[in-house]
Amino acid sequence: MKQSVPQTLKGFRDFLPEVMTVRNYVKNLLIETFETFGFEPLETPTLEYSSTLMGKYGDEADKLVYSFTDNGDRQIGMRYDLTVPTAKVLAMYNQQIPLPFKRYQIQPVWRAENTQKGRYREVLQCDIDIFGTSSPTADAEILAVINTVLQKLNFKSFTILINSRTVLNNILEACDITENKNSILQSLDKFGKIGEDGVTKELIIKNISKATITALFKYIKIAQPDEYLQSVIDQLKVLGVSENNYKFDPTVVRGLDYYTGPIFETIVTEPKIGSITGGGRYDNLIKTLGGPDTPAVGTTFGLDRIVDCITELNLLPNLPKTKTKILVANFGEETISESLKLVTELRNNNVASSFYPDADKLGKQFKYADSLGIPFVAIIGPDEVKNNQVTIKNMTTGEQKTINQSEVVKFLL
Amino acid sequence: MKQSVPQTLKGFRDFLPEVMTVRNYVKNLLIETFETFGFEPLETPTLEYSSTLMGKYGDEADKLVYSFTDNGDRQIGMRYDLTVPTAKVLAMYNQQIPLPFKRYQIQPVWRAENTQKGRYREVLQCDIDIFGTSSPTADAEILAVINTVLQKLNFKSFTILINSRTVLNNILEACDITENKNSILQSLDKFGKIGEDGVTKELIIKNISKATITALFKYIKIAQPDEYLQSVIDQLKVLGVSENNYKFDPTVVRGLDYYTGPIFETIVTEPKIGSITGGGRYDNLIKTLGGPDTPAVGTTFGLDRIVDCITELNLLPNLPKTKTKILVANFGEETISESLKLVTELRNNNVASSFYPDADKLGKQFKYADSLGIPFVAIIGPDEVKNNQVTIKNMTTGEQKTINQSEVVKFLL
């Protein structure tokens, strides 16, 4: 009885080698940059007690945490971001972690999003955070990393939007807004997408008075960075961040509940893809989790959006389709030992080499190498064995050349 | 109100930077070796339909799959191994994947194990598999990768135990065993741990007759590799696998249900840690999943056990505690701009550099560098600014040296 082919769950993806090549390029570039800036690796579990995760992201977000009861009747949930689990680590291991602690973390997170919006339910987050310092230099360093990463990824046009919860609170206070603060800020956060008119319409539906809305936009137009945020901005120049690449924007809110100071996100003019980084300062989270008073600031890079973005914008360098340099062909029983010896020697010399396991026709083997993008094929037939030689076919030019077996490694390097 | 500090779930672990350094060393060594052997990267989702996962691993194992109902009322489960999800990929995308397909996959899997046995519930599996060929050369290549990885990891003494389901079936047939096959094989699989006496006791408890048990051990003692397995073994020498590093062992069974031919696992004499690799041929799995008839062979490397093992055996090379080469000290407001310029220049030259964000006493900053294992500290005070100089403290020797700012990069490279 033939079973029907299983499907991948909606919102989840299988990454075949060609896509993995692009993802690994971005991931390795991020790791390299993070380490150049002095960040250290950290990883946390996929599953946590629900009590650790819930109540940190806002009521709406809590519903999007994948959560269930395990065999031991524990309420558990899947990682929703990397910030809360690391805050847990800081709370648990505070005696053995020297501060300031600069960590990077690259792990997937899961969100039970509505897939009709074209959102993924499993995404790879790449976070950097600095724990244990209230210095604005820490915030500025985070922004410098964002700038460096996006430069290295060849983005021509991006803007890091910078704001602060302090600025937003001052605006709300100036407008005498004391109720429905979160709801109003949620609407304001859409300013970049739907403009003043769109936000106004939303606020009217939310029963906010016209006077309040008018006041809100008045104060937004005259808003200035607070003293702390200005001090962050003042250090960007020496850190190599050009004025073209950031902008103070008092309409930026960021969704998560735990931010306390500066907040920032990066947008690109094209494609319309939402923010590709998001972060800010969250000085109370670790204390909320029962840990010592530990200020913190950081950002996440959304690898999936970045990959979508650089693919669409054609920013990818010329990545080889495969790292395999050569396919050693299978000429059949008579010469297989010589062929296997060759592939072993190549590998011992760190030349990435594949061996074709079946004695298929050479034409089929060439076609296979071609479909994988392997640039060379080595053939050892009876004549080559006799003379300790090997025939190398260049798959790009089609040219064939017979050389001594002892010269193959040198030929390929 | 101070909350109690959240805990990490039993069987799960937070990996702080020092441990991550070891894990990344092993992971990168595996990736490098896999690519040298011509394997391509692949990743699959964390969550799959339960129907994809269940019934592939055996009845006992099915209970250990983390499974739950999602918001859309789908029965879903967390990845339990990397073989079944990739078999799903081969079934789904068979039109666009050229065969033979050699893929590596490095992702965590989850098992709701009894933690009292000291087992982890989240482990990192590192798999290589070759799909689409029945050639014994493919099996031999998998064994060659195992051998190369363990050599590179400096294992002095390891044995790849080799057997075949064909051999086991022949033994069962010779003993006229037609019932309780799986149960008998499960006991036999413990031979390495509990010996002939232990297995005999278990089989007696399972009501297997003494005559059958005697026959079983008689045939095990005279068992030889079947023709296919012999052909695999015959190719190991040219692939550089020494006879000291593998052994035919007719008592090896491997737990998973899907194996059809050769099976293999690697044991180390010390420490007593169970097998560190496990794999075999599974020619029917993709067809079982509704895909085309696609033979397959592969192995998994258990990164967690390997890390535990090489740590206990002291096989680790001298890994630096941190990749950060230098900490640029914070001498206060007056010179912070010069210090930030220096750290930016170092980073632009790919020197991994950290900046100390607070103007703490230099002694505290030195201590911080020391605790992280950062080998150098750069100090720019007012005197250094005046002369475009920088003082470099070598944290290993304690020596201080004042040099021109333009020479720092060269000094550190």
HADDOCK unambig.tbl for C-alpha pairs under 7 A between the chains (distance, minus, plus):
assign (segid A and resid 2 and name CA) (segid B and resid 290 and name CA) 5.85 0.50 0.50
assign (segid A and resid 3 and name CA) (segid B and resid 288 and name CA) 6.92 0.50 0.50
assign (segid A and resid 3 and name CA) (segid B and resid 289 and name CA) 6.31 0.50 0.50
assign (segid A and resid 3 and name CA) (segid B and resid 290 and name CA) 4.63 0.50 0.50
assign (segid A and resid 4 and name CA) (segid B and resid 290 and name CA) 5.15 0.50 0.50
assign (segid A and resid 5 and name CA) (segid B and resid 91 and name CA) 6.37 0.50 0.50
assign (segid A and resid 5 and name CA) (segid B and resid 92 and name CA) 6.44 0.50 0.50
assign (segid A and resid 5 and name CA) (segid B and resid 289 and name CA) 5.90 0.50 0.50
assign (segid A and resid 5 and name CA) (segid B and resid 290 and name CA) 4.58 0.50 0.50
assign (segid A and resid 5 and name CA) (segid B and resid 291 and name CA) 6.19 0.50 0.50
assign (segid A and resid 6 and name CA) (segid B and resid 52 and name CA) 6.13 0.50 0.50
assign (segid A and resid 6 and name CA) (segid B and resid 88 and name CA) 6.48 0.50 0.50
assign (segid A and resid 6 and name CA) (segid B and resid 289 and name CA) 6.69 0.50 0.50
assign (segid A and resid 8 and name CA) (segid B and resid 48 and name CA) 6.43 0.50 0.50
assign (segid A and resid 9 and name CA) (segid B and resid 48 and name CA) 6.09 0.50 0.50
assign (segid A and resid 9 and name CA) (segid B and resid 49 and name CA) 6.69 0.50 0.50
assign (segid A and resid 12 and name CA) (segid B and resid 45 and name CA) 5.93 0.50 0.50
assign (segid A and resid 13 and name CA) (segid B and resid 44 and name CA) 6.63 0.50 0.50
assign (segid A and resid 13 and name CA) (segid B and resid 45 and name CA) 5.99 0.50 0.50
assign (segid A and resid 14 and name CA) (segid B and resid 43 and name CA) 5.96 0.50 0.50
assign (segid A and resid 14 and name CA) (segid B and resid 44 and name CA) 4.53 0.50 0.50
assign (segid A and resid 14 and name CA) (segid B and resid 45 and name CA) 6.23 0.50 0.50
assign (segid A and resid 15 and name CA) (segid B and resid 42 and name CA) 5.69 0.50 0.50
assign (segid A and resid 15 and name CA) (segid B and resid 43 and name CA) 5.09 0.50 0.50
assign (segid A and resid 15 and name CA) (segid B and resid 44 and name CA) 6.26 0.50 0.50
assign (segid A and resid 16 and name CA) (segid B and resid 42 and name CA) 5.22 0.50 0.50
assign (segid A and resid 16 and name CA) (segid B and resid 43 and name CA) 6.96 0.50 0.50
assign (segid A and resid 17 and name CA) (segid B and resid 40 and name CA) 5.82 0.50 0.50
assign (segid A and resid 17 and name CA) (segid B and resid 41 and name CA) 5.13 0.50 0.50
assign (segid A and resid 17 and name CA) (segid B and resid 42 and name CA) 5.38 0.50 0.50
assign (segid A and resid 20 and name CA) (segid B and resid 41 and name CA) 6.19 0.50 0.50
assign (segid A and resid 20 and name CA) (segid B and resid 42 and name CA) 6.40 0.50 0.50
assign (segid A and resid 35 and name CA) (segid B and resid 323 and name CA) 6.80 0.50 0.50
assign (segid A and resid 35 and name CA) (segid B and resid 324 and name CA) 6.95 0.50 0.50
assign (segid A and resid 35 and name CA) (segid B and resid 352 and name CA) 6.01 0.50 0.50
assign (segid A and resid 36 and name CA) (segid B and resid 347 and name CA) 5.83 0.50 0.50
assign (segid A and resid 36 and name CA) (segid B and resid 350 and name CA) 6.16 0.50 0.50
assign (segid A and resid 36 and name CA) (segid B and resid 351 and name CA) 6.16 0.50 0.50
assign (segid A and resid 36 and name CA) (segid B and resid 352 and name CA) 3.72 0.50 0.50
assign (segid A and resid 36 and name CA) (segid B and resid 353 and name CA) 5.89 0.50 0.50
assign (segid A and resid 37 and name CA) (segid B and resid 347 and name CA) 6.73 0.50 0.50
assign (segid A and resid 37 and name CA) (segid B and resid 352 and name CA) 5.85 0.50 0.50
assign (segid A and resid 37 and name CA) (segid B and resid 353 and name CA) 5.45 0.50 0.50
assign (segid A and resid 37 and name CA) (segid B and resid 354 and name CA) 5.74 0.50 0.50
assign (segid A and resid 38 and name CA) (segid B and resid 324 and name CA) 5.29 0.50 0.50
assign (segid A and resid 38 and name CA) (segid B and resid 352 and name CA) 5.80 0.50 0.50
assign (segid A and resid 38 and name CA) (segid B and resid 353 and name CA) 5.21 0.50 0.50
assign (segid A and resid 38 and name CA) (segid B and resid 354 and name CA) 4.57 0.50 0.50
assign (segid A and resid 40 and name CA) (segid B and resid 17 and name CA) 5.82 0.50 0.50
assign (segid A and resid 41 and name CA) (segid B and resid 17 and name CA) 5.12 0.50 0.50
assign (segid A and resid 41 and name CA) (segid B and resid 20 and name CA) 6.18 0.50 0.50
assign (segid A and resid 42 and name CA) (segid B and resid 15 and name CA) 5.69 0.50 0.50
assign (segid A and resid 42 and name CA) (segid B and resid 16 and name CA) 5.22 0.50 0.50
assign (segid A and resid 42 and name CA) (segid B and resid 17 and name CA) 5.38 0.50 0.50
assign (segid A and resid 42 and name CA) (segid B and resid 20 and name CA) 6.39 0.50 0.50
assign (segid A and resid 43 and name CA) (segid B and resid 14 and name CA) 5.96 0.50 0.50
assign (segid A and resid 43 and name CA) (segid B and resid 15 and name CA) 5.08 0.50 0.50
assign (segid A and resid 43 and name CA) (segid B and resid 16 and name CA) 6.97 0.50 0.50
assign (segid A and resid 44 and name CA) (segid B and resid 13 and name CA) 6.64 0.50 0.50
assign (segid A and resid 44 and name CA) (segid B and resid 14 and name CA) 4.53 0.50 0.50
assign (segid A and resid 44 and name CA) (segid B and resid 15 and name CA) 6.26 0.50 0.50
assign (segid A and resid 45 and name CA) (segid B and resid 12 and name CA) 5.93 0.50 0.50
assign (segid A and resid 45 and name CA) (segid B and resid 13 and name CA) 5.99 0.50 0.50
assign (segid A and resid 45 and name CA) (segid B and resid 14 and name CA) 6.22 0.50 0.50
assign (segid A and resid 48 and name CA) (segid B and resid 8 and name CA) 6.42 0.50 0.50
assign (segid A and resid 48 and name CA) (segid B and resid 9 and name CA) 6.10 0.50 0.50
assign (segid A and resid 49 and name CA) (segid B and resid 9 and name CA) 6.71 0.50 0.50
assign (segid A and resid 52 and name CA) (segid B and resid 6 and name CA) 6.13 0.50 0.50
assign (segid A and resid 68 and name CA) (segid B and resid 68 and name CA) 6.43 0.50 0.50
assign (segid A and resid 88 and name CA) (segid B and resid 6 and name CA) 6.47 0.50 0.50
assign (segid A and resid 91 and name CA) (segid B and resid 5 and name CA) 6.37 0.50 0.50
assign (segid A and resid 92 and name CA) (segid B and resid 5 and name CA) 6.45 0.50 0.50
assign (segid A and resid 98 and name CA) (segid B and resid 368 and name CA) 6.97 0.50 0.50
assign (segid A and resid 135 and name CA) (segid B and resid 357 and name CA) 5.90 0.50 0.50
assign (segid A and resid 135 and name CA) (segid B and resid 358 and name CA) 6.12 0.50 0.50
assign (segid A and resid 137 and name CA) (segid B and resid 357 and name CA) 5.77 0.50 0.50
assign (segid A and resid 138 and name CA) (segid B and resid 357 and name CA) 5.99 0.50 0.50
assign (segid A and resid 238 and name CA) (segid B and resid 337 and name CA) 6.40 0.50 0.50
assign (segid A and resid 238 and name CA) (segid B and resid 340 and name CA) 6.24 0.50 0.50
assign (segid A and resid 238 and name CA) (segid B and resid 341 and name CA) 5.49 0.50 0.50
assign (segid A and resid 239 and name CA) (segid B and resid 340 and name CA) 6.27 0.50 0.50
assign (segid A and resid 239 and name CA) (segid B and resid 341 and name CA) 6.42 0.50 0.50
assign (segid A and resid 239 and name CA) (segid B and resid 344 and name CA) 5.81 0.50 0.50
assign (segid A and resid 288 and name CA) (segid B and resid 3 and name CA) 6.92 0.50 0.50
assign (segid A and resid 289 and name CA) (segid B and resid 3 and name CA) 6.30 0.50 0.50
assign (segid A and resid 289 and name CA) (segid B and resid 5 and name CA) 5.91 0.50 0.50
assign (segid A and resid 289 and name CA) (segid B and resid 6 and name CA) 6.70 0.50 0.50
assign (segid A and resid 290 and name CA) (segid B and resid 2 and name CA) 5.81 0.50 0.50
assign (segid A and resid 290 and name CA) (segid B and resid 3 and name CA) 4.62 0.50 0.50
assign (segid A and resid 290 and name CA) (segid B and resid 4 and name CA) 5.14 0.50 0.50
assign (segid A and resid 290 and name CA) (segid B and resid 5 and name CA) 4.58 0.50 0.50
assign (segid A and resid 291 and name CA) (segid B and resid 5 and name CA) 6.21 0.50 0.50
assign (segid A and resid 323 and name CA) (segid B and resid 35 and name CA) 6.78 0.50 0.50
assign (segid A and resid 324 and name CA) (segid B and resid 35 and name CA) 6.93 0.50 0.50
assign (segid A and resid 324 and name CA) (segid B and resid 38 and name CA) 5.27 0.50 0.50
assign (segid A and resid 337 and name CA) (segid B and resid 238 and name CA) 6.40 0.50 0.50
assign (segid A and resid 340 and name CA) (segid B and resid 238 and name CA) 6.25 0.50 0.50
assign (segid A and resid 340 and name CA) (segid B and resid 239 and name CA) 6.24 0.50 0.50
assign (segid A and resid 341 and name CA) (segid B and resid 238 and name CA) 5.48 0.50 0.50
assign (segid A and resid 341 and name CA) (segid B and resid 239 and name CA) 6.39 0.50 0.50
assign (segid A and resid 344 and name CA) (segid B and resid 239 and name CA) 5.78 0.50 0.50
assign (segid A and resid 347 and name CA) (segid B and resid 36 and name CA) 5.83 0.50 0.50
assign (segid A and resid 347 and name CA) (segid B and resid 37 and name CA) 6.72 0.50 0.50
assign (segid A and resid 350 and name CA) (segid B and resid 36 and name CA) 6.16 0.50 0.50
assign (segid A and resid 351 and name CA) (segid B and resid 36 and name CA) 6.17 0.50 0.50
assign (segid A and resid 352 and name CA) (segid B and resid 35 and name CA) 5.99 0.50 0.50
assign (segid A and resid 352 and name CA) (segid B and resid 36 and name CA) 3.71 0.50 0.50
assign (segid A and resid 352 and name CA) (segid B and resid 37 and name CA) 5.84 0.50 0.50
assign (segid A and resid 352 and name CA) (segid B and resid 38 and name CA) 5.77 0.50 0.50
assign (segid A and resid 353 and name CA) (segid B and resid 36 and name CA) 5.89 0.50 0.50
assign (segid A and resid 353 and name CA) (segid B and resid 37 and name CA) 5.45 0.50 0.50
assign (segid A and resid 353 and name CA) (segid B and resid 38 and name CA) 5.19 0.50 0.50
assign (segid A and resid 354 and name CA) (segid B and resid 37 and name CA) 5.73 0.50 0.50
assign (segid A and resid 354 and name CA) (segid B and resid 38 and name CA) 4.56 0.50 0.50
assign (segid A and resid 357 and name CA) (segid B and resid 135 and name CA) 5.90 0.50 0.50
assign (segid A and resid 357 and name CA) (segid B and resid 137 and name CA) 5.76 0.50 0.50
assign (segid A and resid 357 and name CA) (segid B and resid 138 and name CA) 5.98 0.50 0.50
assign (segid A and resid 358 and name CA) (segid B and resid 135 and name CA) 6.11 0.50 0.50
assign (segid A and resid 368 and name CA) (segid B and resid 98 and name CA) 6.96 0.50 0.50
